[in-house]
Amino acid sequence: MRVSAHNPKVFFEEMEDIFKSYQPDREFIGTYLADDLQYNYSEEMRMGDLLDTTALVGAVIACLGMFGLALFERRVKEVGIRRVLGASARQVIGRLLRELSVPVIIAALVAVPVSYRIGQTLLEPFAYRVTLDVWVFFVGGAIALVLANLTAMSQVLRVTRANPVEALRAE
């Protein structure tokens, strides 16, 4: 039954009276569905919180890795040489971002089937469950690609805007 939350104690007393009129020898137990769900699925809720935290930490570590890839000193000299030879900043940025995107795309292509299978396995024991659509995993890969490019973009822009003579001075 759906109940207004104004005065639940009175509602349960009235329900107990009605119940006792039909079943006087049985005990009336009234609970809220939300409380039952909280009790029955507490382990799954904890696992969901753990997975959320793990995903966040993984995303931060991945962004730090992309940041590190974009910082390589070799890249600074490479960009300097390309700029001296006449490449525009737009061309250099496009090339660097394409090179930094390849590992992310490969990782997403490997992760999609694995994630889909793990998700299916985790959902099997439940009587009522949602169906997993593969497109959701590809959207996650696209978001990872955008985050990786945004993370690398700050360093790539810094390198392409720098004076190429400064990068090549040691050579």
CORZIBEL-V329353 format. One line per field, one symbol per residue. phi: phi as a letter, one per 30 degrees, with the letter a starting at -180 (. if undefined). Layout:
BEGIN
phi: ???
END
This chain:
BEGIN
phi: .cbdddbddddddddddddddcbdccdcbcbcddddddddcddddddddddddddddddddddddddddddededddddedddddjdddddddedddddddedddddddddddddddddddddedddcbdcdcdddddddddddddddddddeddddddddddddddcedd
END
